[in-house]
């Protein structure tokens, strides 16, 4: 596999820990002081697309060791003529065909389209305390940029202030806070998606959300994710809270109600408890039974009034992948997110995350193959999003191209969380009296940050004035710096994607195709169906040479 560099001298970035293929450290800390590519991009924005120290350096690529099958071993095809998908009002004139004019808006859905200004979305941000602490940054940033954000599973169940009567939710301050925060800045682009698992279904989350928010919210059914093959989990350090979760019906490990466990906790031998969710479909024996149950659940949700329903599946294997695509297509769902192994999460068992499931590029390649089978049979295939260890603008292009024309979005987890952490740390350091509320982790701005960026938000964030222009000077007082970080990172991803698309002569997302990629080695060619680089257009090249 192509190894991502820990130190990148060209961009002046450094990973604190071991970098994954995404360029994000395998263990990403909320209190990190920098400075990986995503961390730096949250302040520098599109400036980080280019080598540092212009005027005193030259720079050349170090990415020449293409070993194994991974996204980094797909390369992007460039062309020296033509322009496809030029926006209305523009021409194929060279003055119009410039990368800032590349249209990266996308949409997904069947009867009711959902628009997004950029072709990416967040992963599910559920009951983990990270999601709770930094939600304002994540949600406001997503709403301002205009991309979908997902509220993950179990938010109601772990909320001490939620009220459940007769087994059904009647009040959930935390879920309402999350939805309302996003909707306050929503301007018609993006979406707020609420995910449901077994416990959420039992607690009546779907009924609660539709009654309060109607079609403002998309509901997502969950089969799994790329980091684990069991239900979601969190860690809690309070015995009282662990017992509360146990009484609410969750699996809590070790069992906090056992006297011996309580003694071990009191003595300090046990310091935390893991709260787990349940597996779905445990009473079913074959895919026919799964289909019947799935279709019934979709029909029930539509009967409640949901106009938009999506499905999230993990990296189980080929049978489950085929079921997800076929069932979602027949049920006319609005989006299917396919999450391959290699992504990250809040608290998956580590060796499970390391060793289970199908890695992203293999799963995504088969997803295209299976979708193509259905399309060739005349099906209107469900729109798809690819997820699993994707973080950079080249990842976005490659994932969209690998699954084209079925992929409409790329789902990114940790990468879109990093600017939220960073902004809260900066804001907490600048305003110590607000540090606790903001969940900031720094007592002061790090020296490396002040020397390179400055000491005020206006100096630190390249996107500060863009956000100010959008919301107005008075409203800036209500915008967390983490949201400005999300905007700034998104601007870098946007500009980088526009440049890659312009080089491929594709001026609209819908024009991106598998022909815009080639494989850097034979293994990748075999697994993805993307031709090896010297064979792409080789016949056309020989025609040119042989033409008299």
Buried (B, 14 or more C-beta within 10 A) or exposed (E): EBBBBBEBEBBBBBBBBEBBBBBBBBEBEBEBBBBBBBBBBBBBBBBBBEBBEEEEEEEEEEEEEBEBBBBBBBBBBEBEEEBBBBEEEBEEEEEBBEBEBBBBBBBBBBEEEBBBBBBBBBBBBBBBBBBBBBBBBBBBBBBBBBBBBBBBBBBBBBBEEBEBEEEEBEBBEBBBBBBEBBBEBBEEBBBBBBBBBBBBBBBBBBBBBBEBBEEBBBBBBBBBBBBBBBBBBBBBEEBEBBBBBBEBBBBBBBBBEEEEBBEBBEEEEBEEBBBBBBEBEEEBEEBEEBBEBBEEBBEEBEEEEBBBBBBBBBBBEEEBBBBBBBBBBBBBBBBBBBBBBBBBBBBBBEEBBEEBBBBBBBBBBBBBBBBBBBBEEEBEBBBBBBBBBBBBBBBBBBBBBBBBBBBBBBBBBBBBBBBBBBBBBBBBBBEEEEBEEBBBBBEEBBEEBBEBBBBEBEEBBBBBEBBBEBBEEEEBEEBBBBBBBBBBBBBBBBBBBBBBBBBBBBBBBBBBBBBBBBBBBEBBBEBBBBBBBEEBBEEEEEEEEEEE
